[in-house]
């Protein structure tokens, strides 16, 4: 059974886009995934996104994606929202992944805008509706034009928000003005998908975050969100500023690389990366240690 949700917070407040742990030989580490999921929920996350970009979804098979959803739901599904990434640049494939995720027990779906092919807004609209119509699960859109090459316009976001199962948007567009318009004109629950903009997005109406740095500072993120929502803007700002070295540090190179390096430094399951991603260099790890220390993270 999925944890309790509300229309305002359909997936909770603090979610981490979880890495996919691999074994030393590059295989899927399901035991590690369950241990990591439990740790992340214990640390303050009330939701996890699996099979997203941070989970190296471009390099995991459909079968591995299903196995991962089942394992994480088994580990934490009674106390955290498990959201499965199902977005691809092939609508048919995305629909199949959505049905597979539902069968594996996911509580919701994350659908990124189709990458590389750069469809027009009507194509984006039809793509997302097909995914939402494929199952009974709630859907979080994922707007990240820096990676996908095309943005969801706020008009498209408003139209998609009229679908009964499209309930949220993960915003990694970096445009507070566009976010403000879409939030004001739709009922979509807004989640920050860009860690350094977590607090600014809360200020224009976001309800929570889908984070990468939540691998190491979930409790602090929760404190920031709760302080802001309680009206203690000064406290929320102080937490935001304290975490700036972490926000910067995890993204000095591709975020998965340093998220896995940070987990390794803390003795948590992560394992190697699959090409074309590569492990952090000794120099990058040394800088990461400094960044995390400057942000108050114990190693």
C-alpha positions in Angstrom: 0.0 0.0 0.0 1.3 3.5 -0.9 1.9 6.0 1.9 -0.7 8.6 2.5 -0.8 11.5 0.0 -2.8 14.6 -0.6 -3.6 16.5 -3.8 -1.2 19.1 -2.6 1.6 16.7 -2.0 0.8 13.6 -4.1 4.4 12.2 -3.7 5.4 13.7 -0.4 7.7 16.6 0.2 11.3 15.4 -0.1 12.2 12.8 -2.7 15.6 11.7 -3.8 16.3 10.6 -7.4 18.1 7.4 -6.3 21.2 6.0 -7.9 21.1 2.4 -9.0 23.7 0.4 -7.1 25.8 -2.0 -9.2 28.0 -4.9 -8.2 31.7 -4.8 -8.8 31.3 -6.6 -12.2 28.6 -4.1 -13.3 25.5 -6.2 -12.5 22.4 -4.9 -10.7 22.8 -4.9 -6.9 19.3 -5.5 -5.6 20.4 -6.0 -2.1 22.4 -2.8 -2.2 19.4 -1.0 -3.7 17.2 -2.1 -0.8 19.7 -1.1 1.8 20.2 2.3 0.2 16.5 2.8 -0.1 16.0 2.1 3.6 18.9 4.4 4.5 17.4 7.2 2.4 14.0 6.9 3.9 15.5 6.7 7.4 17.4 9.9 6.6 14.3 12.0 5.8 13.1 11.2 2.4 9.4 10.4 2.1 9.7 9.4 -1.6 12.2 7.9 -4.0 12.5 8.1 -7.7 14.0 5.0 -9.3 15.0 4.4 -12.9 15.5 8.1 -13.5 18.6 9.7 -15.1 20.3 9.6 -11.7 19.5 5.9 -11.7 21.4 5.5 -15.0 18.2 4.5 -16.7 19.7 4.9 -20.2 21.9 1.9 -19.5 19.6 -0.4 -17.6 17.4 -3.0 -19.3 13.6 -3.1 -19.1 14.0 -6.3 -17.0 16.4 -4.6 -14.6 14.1 -1.6 -14.3 11.2 -3.9 -13.2 13.4 -5.8 -10.8 14.6 -2.5 -9.2 11.1 -1.2 -8.7 10.0 -4.5 -7.0 13.0 -4.5 -4.8 12.6 -0.9 -3.6 8.9 -1.2 -3.1 9.5 -4.3 -1.0 12.1 -2.5 1.1 10.3 0.9 1.7 7.0 0.9 -0.1 5.0 0.9 3.1 6.6 4.2 4.3 7.7 6.1 1.2 6.4 6.9 -2.3 8.2 4.9 -4.9 8.0 6.7 -8.2 9.3 4.9 -11.3 10.9 6.8 -14.2 9.3 5.6 -17.5 10.1 8.4 -19.9 11.9 7.7 -23.2 11.8 9.4 -26.6 9.6 6.5 -27.9 6.0 6.9 -26.8 5.2 3.2 -27.3 8.2 2.2 -25.2 7.3 4.7 -22.5 3.7 3.2 -22.3 5.2 -0.3 -22.0 7.5 0.9 -19.2 4.6 2.5 -17.4 2.6 -0.7 -17.5 5.6 -2.6 -16.3 6.2 -0.2 -13.4 2.6 -0.5 -12.3 2.8 -4.3 -12.4 6.0 -4.1 -10.3 4.2 -2.1 -7.6 5.3 1.5 -8.2 3.2 4.2 -6.6 3.6 6.7 -9.4 5.4 7.4 -12.6 7.9 10.1 -13.7 7.8 11.0 -17.4 10.6 13.1 -18.8 10.0 15.1 -22.0 11.2 13.0 -25.0 14.8 13.8 -25.6 16.7 14.4 -28.9 13.8 14.2 -31.2 12.5 17.7 -30.1 8.8 17.2 -30.8 6.4 20.2 -31.0 4.2 21.0 -28.0 1.3 19.0 -29.4 3.5 16.0 -29.7 4.7 16.5 -26.1 1.0 16.7 -25.0 0.0 13.5 -26.8 3.1 11.7 -25.5 2.3 12.5 -21.9 -1.4 11.7 -22.2 -0.6 8.3 -23.7 1.6 7.5 -20.6 -1.1 8.8 -18.2 -3.7 6.7 -19.9 -1.7 3.5 -19.8 -2.2 2.9 -16.0 -4.2 4.1 -13.0 -1.0 5.5 -11.4 -0.5 9.3 -10.8 2.1 10.9 -13.1 4.8 13.5 -12.4 6.0 15.3 -15.5 9.7 16.0 -15.8 10.6 19.3 -17.6 14.4 19.4 -18.2 15.1 21.1 -21.5 18.9 21.3 -20.8 18.9 17.5 -21.2 15.9 16.8 -23.4 16.4 19.6 -25.8 12.8 20.8 -25.6 10.7 22.4 -22.8 7.1 22.0 -21.8 5.6 25.5 -22.3 3.5 26.7 -19.5 0.4 26.5 -21.7 1.1 22.8 -22.3 1.7 22.3 -18.6 -1.6 23.8 -17.8 -3.4 21.6 -20.4 -1.7 18.5 -19.1 -2.7 19.4 -15.6 -6.3 18.9 -16.6 -5.7 15.2 -17.0 -7.0 13.4 -13.8 -3.8 11.4 -13.4 -1.2 14.0 -14.3 -0.8 15.5 -10.9 2.7 17.0 -10.6 5.7 18.5 -12.4 9.4 18.1 -11.6 10.8 21.4 -12.7 14.4 21.5 -13.8 13.9 24.3 -16.4 15.6 27.0 -14.3 12.9 29.6 -15.3 11.2 31.0 -12.2 8.9 33.1 -14.4 7.6 30.2 -16.4 7.1 28.2 -13.1 5.2 31.1 -11.6 2.8 31.3 -14.5 2.2 27.5 -14.6 1.7 27.2 -10.9 -0.7 30.0 -10.8 -2.8 28.6 -13.7 -2.8 24.9 -12.9 -3.5 22.5 -10.1 -0.2 20.6 -10.7 1.9 20.0 -7.5 5.3 21.6 -8.3 8.5 19.9 -7.3 11.9 21.4 -7.7 14.2 19.3 -9.8 17.2 21.6 -9.5 18.8 21.5 -6.1 20.2 25.0 -6.0 16.8 26.4 -6.9 14.9 24.4 -4.2 14.2 27.4 -2.0 13.4 29.9 -4.8 10.9 27.5 -6.3 9.3 27.0 -2.9 8.9 30.8 -2.9 6.7 30.7 -6.1 4.6 27.8 -5.0 6.5 24.5 -5.2 5.4 21.9 -2.6 8.6 19.9 -2.4 11.8 18.7 -4.1 13.1 15.8 -6.1 16.7 16.0 -5.2 20.1 14.5 -6.0 21.9 15.9 -3.0 19.1 14.2 -0.9 21.5 11.2 -1.0 23.5 12.9 1.6 21.5 15.8 3.1 17.8 14.7 3.1 17.3 15.7 6.7 18.5 19.2 6.0 16.3 19.5 2.9 13.3 18.5 4.9 14.2 21.1 7.6 14.4 23.7 4.9 11.1 22.8 3.3 9.3 22.6 6.6 10.8 25.8 7.9 9.7 27.7 4.7 6.2 26.2 4.8 5.9 27.1 8.5 6.7 30.8 7.6 10.2 30.7 9.0 11.9 32.1 5.9 15.0 33.1 7.8 15.6 29.5 9.0 14.9 28.2 5.5 17.4 30.6 4.0 20.0 29.7 6.5 19.7 26.0 5.7 19.8 26.8 1.9 23.0 28.9 2.3 24.6 26.3 4.5 24.0 23.7 1.8 25.4 25.7 -1.1 28.8 23.9 -1.1 26.9 20.6 -1.4 24.6 21.9 -4.2 27.7 23.0 -6.0 29.9 20.0 -5.1 27.7 17.2 -6.3 27.3 18.8 -9.7 31.0 19.7 -10.5 30.7 16.9 -13.0 27.8 14.7 -14.0 25.6 14.4 -10.9 25.4 10.6 -10.8 29.2 10.3 -10.7 29.6 12.4 -7.6 26.4 11.1 -5.9 27.9 7.6 -6.1 31.2 8.9 -5.0 29.6 10.6 -2.0 27.8 7.4 -1.1 31.0 5.4 -1.3 32.7 7.9 1.0 29.9 7.2 3.5 30.1 3.4 3.1 26.8 3.1 1.4 25.8 0.9 -1.6 26.6 2.5 -4.9 29.2 0.6 -6.9 30.6 1.5 -10.3 28.9 3.3 -13.2 28.0 2.0 -16.6 29.6 3.6 -19.7 29.4 6.2 -21.0 29.5 7.5 -17.4 32.8 6.9 -15.5 33.8 7.0 -11.9 35.1 10.1 -10.2 38.8 10.8 -10.4 41.0 11.1 -7.3 41.1 14.9 -7.8 37.3 15.0 -8.1 36.9 12.9 -4.9 39.3 15.2 -3.0 37.3 18.3 -4.0 34.0 16.5 -3.2 35.3 15.7 0.3 36.0 19.4 0.8 32.6 20.5 -0.6 30.7 18.1 1.6 32.7 19.1 4.7 32.0 22.8 3.9 28.3 21.9 3.7 28.4 20.2 7.1 28.2 16.6 5.8 30.0 14.0 8.1 32.1 11.5 6.2 
